[in-house]
Amino acid sequence: MRKAWIVASVAISSALAFVMLLVIGVYLVAGNLVNGVSGGAKALAKGSVPAAYASLVAKWGNLCPAISPALLAAQLYQESGFNPRAQSHAAAQGIAQFIPGTWATHGIDGDGDGDRDVWDPKDAIPSAASYDCELASYVKKVGGNLTENMLAAYNAGAYAVIKYGGVPPYSETQNYVKRITTLSESFAAPVGRVDPSRQAAGAIEYAQKKLGTLYLWGGTGTPEQGGRFDCSGLTQAAYKSVGITLPRVANDQYNAGPHPSRDELLPGDLVFFSDDLTNSRAIRHVGIYVGGGYMIDAPRTGAVIRFDPIDTPDYFGATRVTEDGAKALPTTV
């Protein structure tokens, strides 16, 4: 009996030591790499755009220098969440959310089938890119960043951009420009090492304190739920503990920052799993990476929050959560 107790004590002590090394390690990593090169590219991150639309976004996102596939993807996600049947209370329609008057003037026959259908992504996505480039042509002689000026023209009109010589001093317009440019980073395939998150260690520390807690479908850790979580409820609460507000569901959490590759993972990265590896909107599970090929996650009904390996056939990818990236996410998707 005493031997068993000693073995159990050693096992528990080893597990706690492992967790503490991870937490200390991520602080060191953040300190050593904070001056790393941030990612940003014209190529789309793997699976960030649903496969049905990825080739359209990749093609038309290079229509002019003011836009990129990642920027066009960010606009479509912001407008409709890639839903081709989306319709707003303001009568905006389709995947690109054109209002009828704008569509009548700027909609194009993107697939060459003889009609212009706002509900058809093969027309709506090319039309969105074409409209962006037309706006860019109006403000191309204005000083400053052409992409930011184009986005400002989209929100406030080209006249306002020309009048103020750049992004006008309207808070709504300035926020829109920052939101779309930041959101575009979550759709771009990084070309260099992604900066570590300063809040990662705190998120891990929060999650490791929940080890052994019984899973609850829909759980967000409230007292009424007995402090129990589902997978995205745990990751949401972990980052909320360090001042970052994530969306409620896993597939929207995927867009809260850039996407490091498997061999560039750092503790604190969110790791995602899906039965469809071509579509981030199909993501069904998320955990917090802790190093060594393991994550802390709330796996399923009947299980407890625990360490699990990430290298499984349904591994989709990872996100390095940033505060600006989380703030840029639309609330209506």
C-alpha positions in Angstrom: 0.0 0.0 0.0 2.8 2.4 0.9 4.6 1.5 -2.3 1.5 2.4 -4.4 1.1 5.7 -2.5 4.7 6.6 -3.3 4.3 5.7 -7.0 1.2 7.8 -7.2 2.8 10.8 -5.5 5.8 10.6 -7.8 3.4 10.5 -10.8 1.4 13.5 -9.6 4.6 15.5 -8.8 6.0 14.7 -12.3 2.8 15.9 -14.0 2.8 19.2 -12.0 6.5 19.7 -12.8 5.8 19.1 -16.5 3.0 21.8 -16.5 5.2 24.3 -14.7 8.0 23.8 -17.1 5.6 24.5 -19.9 4.3 27.7 -18.4 7.8 28.9 -17.6 9.0 27.9 -21.0 6.4 29.9 -22.8 7.3 33.0 -20.9 10.9 32.5 -22.0 9.9 31.9 -25.6 7.8 35.1 -25.6 10.7 37.1 -24.2 13.3 35.7 -26.6 11.3 35.8 -29.8 9.2 38.9 -29.3 11.2 40.7 -32.0 10.5 38.0 -34.5 9.1 38.6 -38.0 5.4 38.6 -38.3 3.7 36.6 -41.0 1.9 38.1 -43.9 1.5 36.9 -47.5 -0.7 37.0 -50.6 -1.2 33.2 -50.4 -4.1 31.9 -48.5 -3.6 29.9 -45.3 -4.5 26.2 -45.7 -8.2 25.7 -45.4 -8.9 29.2 -44.3 -11.4 29.7 -47.1 -13.9 26.9 -47.8 -12.7 24.8 -50.7 -15.7 25.7 -52.8 -14.6 29.3 -52.9 -10.8 29.1 -52.4 -9.8 29.1 -56.1 -12.1 32.1 -56.8 -10.7 34.1 -53.9 -7.1 33.1 -54.9 -7.7 34.2 -58.5 -9.7 37.4 -58.0 -7.8 38.5 -54.9 -4.9 39.3 -57.2 -7.0 41.5 -59.6 -5.1 44.7 -58.6 -2.3 45.8 -56.3 -4.7 47.2 -53.7 -6.1 43.8 -52.7 -4.8 40.3 -52.0 -6.5 36.9 -51.6 -6.2 37.2 -47.8 -7.8 40.7 -47.9 -10.7 39.6 -50.1 -11.2 36.6 -47.9 -11.4 38.8 -44.8 -14.0 41.0 -46.5 -16.2 38.0 -47.4 -15.9 36.5 -43.9 -16.7 39.9 -42.3 -19.7 40.3 -44.6 -21.3 36.9 -44.6 -19.1 34.2 -43.0 -18.8 32.7 -46.5 -22.6 32.1 -46.6 -23.8 32.6 -50.2 -27.5 32.8 -49.0 -26.8 35.5 -46.4 -29.3 38.4 -46.4 -29.2 41.4 -44.0 -32.0 43.6 -42.7 -30.6 46.3 -45.0 -31.3 44.1 -48.0 -27.6 43.3 -48.6 -27.5 40.0 -50.4 -25.2 37.0 -51.0 -21.7 36.0 -50.0 -20.4 39.6 -50.6 -23.4 41.4 -49.2 -24.1 43.7 -52.1 -27.2 46.0 -51.8 -29.3 46.0 -54.9 -28.3 49.4 -56.1 -24.6 48.7 -55.8 -25.0 45.4 -57.5 -26.9 47.0 -60.4 -23.9 49.3 -60.9 -20.9 47.1 -60.0 -22.0 43.5 -60.3 -20.2 41.6 -63.1 -20.6 38.3 -64.9 -17.7 36.6 -63.2 -18.2 33.1 -64.7 -19.2 34.3 -68.2 -22.5 32.4 -68.3 -24.4 35.4 -69.5 -26.0 36.6 -66.3 -25.0 38.6 -63.2 -26.4 36.7 -60.1 -25.8 38.2 -56.7 -26.5 34.9 -55.1 -23.9 33.0 -57.2 -20.4 33.2 -55.6 -18.9 32.8 -59.1 -20.3 36.2 -59.9 -20.4 37.8 -56.4 -16.7 37.1 -55.5 -15.3 38.5 -58.7 -17.7 41.5 -58.3 -16.4 42.2 -54.8 -12.8 42.2 -56.1 -13.7 44.3 -59.1 -15.5 46.8 -56.9 -12.5 47.0 -54.6 -10.2 47.7 -57.5 -12.5 50.3 -58.9 -12.5 52.1 -55.5 -8.7 51.9 -55.5 -8.6 53.5 -58.9 -10.5 56.5 -57.5 -8.1 57.1 -54.7 -4.8 56.0 -56.3 -3.4 59.5 -56.4 -4.0 60.0 -52.6 -0.9 59.7 -50.5 -0.5 56.9 -48.0 -1.4 53.2 -48.1 -3.4 52.3 -51.2 -5.1 49.3 -49.5 -6.1 51.3 -46.5 -7.4 54.2 -48.7 -9.4 51.7 -50.7 -11.0 50.2 -47.6 -11.8 53.7 -46.3 -13.4 54.5 -49.6 -15.5 51.3 -49.3 -16.7 52.5 -45.9 -16.9 56.3 -46.2 -16.8 56.9 -50.0 -13.9 58.0 -52.2 -14.7 61.7 -51.8 -14.0 61.5 -48.1 -10.6 59.9 -48.7 -9.7 62.4 -51.4 -10.9 65.3 -49.1 -8.8 64.2 -46.2 -5.8 63.0 -48.2 -6.1 59.5 -46.8 -8.2 57.6 -44.3 -10.7 60.2 -43.0 -10.9 61.0 -39.2 -14.2 59.0 -38.7 -13.9 56.4 -36.0 -16.2 54.0 -37.8 -14.0 54.2 -40.9 -10.8 53.9 -39.0 -12.1 50.9 -37.1 -13.2 49.3 -40.3 -9.9 49.7 -42.0 -8.0 48.3 -39.0 -10.5 45.4 -38.6 -10.2 44.2 -42.2 -6.4 44.6 -42.4 -6.0 42.8 -39.1 -8.5 40.1 -40.0 -6.7 39.5 -43.3 -3.7 38.2 -41.4 -5.7 35.2 -40.2 -6.4 34.3 -43.9 -2.8 34.7 -45.1 -0.2 31.9 -45.1 2.7 33.3 -43.0 6.0 33.8 -44.8 8.1 33.9 -41.6 8.0 33.1 -38.0 4.9 34.4 -36.3 5.4 36.5 -33.2 4.7 34.7 -29.9 1.7 35.7 -27.8 2.5 37.6 -24.6 -0.7 36.2 -23.0 0.0 32.5 -23.9 1.5 31.5 -20.5 -1.5 32.9 -18.6 -3.9 31.0 -20.8 -2.1 27.8 -20.2 -2.0 28.4 -16.5 -5.7 28.9 -16.4 -6.4 25.7 -18.5 -4.1 23.5 -16.4 -6.0 24.5 -13.2 -9.1 22.9 -14.8 -7.4 19.5 -15.4 -9.7 16.8 -14.2 -12.9 18.8 -14.6 -15.8 16.9 -16.2 -16.7 17.9 -19.7 -20.1 19.7 -20.3 -21.6 20.2 -23.8 -22.2 24.0 -24.1 -20.2 24.6 -20.9 -18.5 28.0 -20.4 -17.5 27.5 -16.8 -20.3 29.4 -15.1 -21.3 28.6 -11.5 -24.6 27.4 -12.8 -22.8 24.8 -14.9 -20.6 23.7 -12.0 -17.5 25.3 -13.6 -17.6 22.8 -16.4 -16.6 23.4 -20.1 -16.8 22.1 -23.6 -13.7 22.5 -25.8 -14.3 26.0 -27.1 -15.7 27.1 -23.8 -12.4 26.2 -22.1 -10.2 28.0 -24.7 -12.5 31.1 -24.6 -12.3 31.2 -20.8 -8.5 30.6 -20.8 -7.9 33.6 -23.0 -10.5 35.7 -21.3 -8.5 35.3 -18.1 -5.7 37.2 -19.8 -7.9 39.9 -21.3 -8.6 38.5 -24.8 -12.2 37.9 -25.8 -12.6 35.0 -28.3 -15.8 34.0 -30.1 -17.8 31.2 -28.6 -17.3 28.5 -31.2 -14.1 26.8 -32.4 -14.4 27.6 -36.1 -14.6 31.3 -35.4 -11.7 31.1 -32.9 -9.6 29.9 -35.8 -9.6 33.4 -37.2 -8.2 35.1 -34.1 -4.7 35.4 -35.4 -2.1 34.1 -37.9 -1.5 30.4 -38.4 1.9 28.9 -37.5 2.9 25.6 -39.1 3.1 22.4 -37.2 6.9 22.7 -36.7 6.5 26.3 -35.5 4.0 25.7 -32.7 4.5 27.4 -29.4 2.8 26.8 -26.0 -0.5 28.7 -25.9 -1.3 28.3 -29.6 -4.8 27.1 -30.3 -4.9 23.8 -32.2 -7.9 22.7 -34.2 -9.4 19.5 -35.5 -11.9 18.8 -38.3 -13.3 16.0 -40.4 -12.9 18.3 -43.5 -9.3 19.5 -43.8 -10.2 21.9 -46.6 -12.6 24.1 -44.7 -12.0 26.0 -41.5 -15.8 26.5 -41.2 -16.1 22.8 -40.5 -13.7 22.8 -37.5 -15.3 20.8 -34.6 -12.7 20.7 -31.8 -10.0 23.0 -30.3 -7.4 22.7 -27.6 -4.5 24.7 -26.1 -1.0 23.5 -27.2 1.4 23.0 -24.3 4.4 21.6 -26.1 5.9 18.2 -26.8 3.0 17.3 -29.2 0.4 17.7 -26.5 -2.5 20.0 -25.7 -4.9 20.6 -22.9 -8.5 20.1 -24.1 -12.0 19.3 -23.0 -12.5 16.3 -25.3 -16.1 14.9 -25.1 -19.0 14.0 -22.9 -18.0 11.6 -20.2 -14.3 12.7 -20.3 -12.4 15.2 -18.2 -10.2 18.1 -19.2 -6.8 16.5 -19.8 -3.6 16.3 -21.9 -4.1 14.8 -25.3 -1.8 14.3 -28.3 -2.4 16.6 -31.3 -0.8 14.5 -34.0 -4.0 12.8 -35.2 -5.5 12.4 -38.7 -8.0 15.1 -38.0 -5.5 17.8 -37.0 -6.4 20.9 -39.0 -4.0 23.6 -38.0 -3.2 26.2 -35.4 -3.8 29.8 -34.5 -1.5 32.1 -32.6 -4.1 34.3 -30.8 -3.5 38.0 -30.9 -5.5 40.7 -29.1 -6.0 42.7 -32.3 -6.9 39.5 -34.2 -9.6 38.6 -31.7 -11.0 42.2 -31.7 -11.2 42.1 -35.5 -13.6 39.1 -35.6 -17.1 39.9 -36.7 -19.8 39.4 -34.1 -22.5 38.4 -36.5 -20.9 35.4 -38.2 
